[in-house]
Amino acid sequence: MDSLVAPTERSALQTVLELAEARTTLASPPKSWTAVAATRFRMGKVDVSLPALGVPAYGVNYGQHMQLQRTLNGRTVGTRAGAGQLSLLTSDAPTRWTFDQPGDVALVFLNGDVFDRAIAESQGRSRGSVEIAPKFAIRDLVLERTAHQLLKEISEPGPASGLRTEELAQELAAHLLRAHSNLVQRQGRSLAIAPHKLKRAKEFMLACLDGELSLADIAGVAGMSLFHFAKAFKHATGQAPHQYVTAQRLLRARTMLHDTRMPIGQIAKSVGLSHGQFTAVFRRHLGMTPMKFRHVLGS
């Protein structure tokens, strides 16, 4: 790889973990997460110098109050940071972070290509013209919630986790531009989705319930950009794509459960789930296991 190429979100994550001598609690899987990376860790050092990371990133304090200092471009600022407070990391300049105790931290790194597409589609500009302000020890409930949702997908992965993390990445890019950039958002495009595009997207998802689905593939079938598709789909259906896929998998499975000759493991496979995933998702949404559901049907 050319050394001038900005690091990916994955290499940025690894860089921070190594320099902080982190004891990692959670880390996003590198193969199945392609739009965003996240981690939670306990720091092994209280004085950490970071290079320019090359991708949008932020850190959230998951521990107790701590004394925190950041040095950026020769200027040092400090505060007592509480649980939930967060800082936006710079992508294009080195920073130094010092703590009065090892921190319990969650970090989120957005894929650079996802961010570039969001800028181009919402602003018609390139990343070079966009600056994310390196805010220090702030509260932002959207960013805090996004970090928590990503950590939940790591600790409790589900059959729609890939889709869910792609949706969260799109939402994160939009929020960073709207709330933390030097740009004034243009008037947003209509959230409407043409009926024929919605029909194509739904048909594609239904045809692929037994396998992996990506947001990029679904948006491509609909003839829409990633940035606009997820919002338009939810506006039209009341469900995010991953919620729609899960609901359709359950509907198909419920129909199959009426056929008592079909093993539950086979039903799970036919809707793209492992036996364990199927049981967990079914119980969460219907309040009983597939076996119990089948028993109730026959009673």
KAFEN-V754501 format. One record per helix or strand of 3 or more residues. SS is the DSSP state (@ for helix, = for strand). FROM is the first residue (numbers start at 0). TO is the last residue. Records with the same first field share a line. If there is no record, write none. Layout:
SS: FROM-TO + FROM-TO
This chain:
@: 8-18 + 111-122 + 126-128 + 140-154 + 160-179 + 194-206 + 214-221 + 225-236 + 240-256 + 263-269 + 274-285 + 289-297
=: 22-26 + 35-41 + 46-49 + 56-60 + 65-71 + 74-80 + 85-88 + 94-98 + 103-109
